[in-house]
Amino acid sequence: MTEDDLSDQHPVQPRVDEAAADLGTMVELGMADEPPVPSPSIAPFLEPQWPPKAEVDPYDGS
C-alpha cells in the first residue's frame, strides 16, 4: 500500500451504541454489573436420572 491508498480510507468513528461493547469493557466502565459466577456441580460425572422405560407387552396386539 502506498500513502495515496491510505488517504482514501474513511476515518474510524467511535461506537455510539452502548450494547456494541463486550461485557468486560462495560463492567470496567461501570455501565454493567459483573455477571454471576455459577456454582460448581456437586456430582458432575453422574449419569442423568431418566424416568423408567415403559415395559412393552408382547401380547398387546393379539
MODELLER restraints for C-alpha pairs under 7 A, 6 or more apart:
rsr = mdl.restraints
at = mdl.atoms
rsr.add(forms.Gaussian(group=physical.xy_distance, feature=features.Distance(at['CA:26:A'], at['CA:32:A']), mean=5.45, stdev=0.5))
rsr.add(forms.Gaussian(group=physical.xy_distance, feature=features.Distance(at['CA:27:A'], at['CA:33:A']), mean=5.89, stdev=0.5))
rsr.add(forms.Gaussian(group=physical.xy_distance, feature=features.Distance(at['CA:27:A'], at['CA:34:A']), mean=5.95, stdev=0.5))
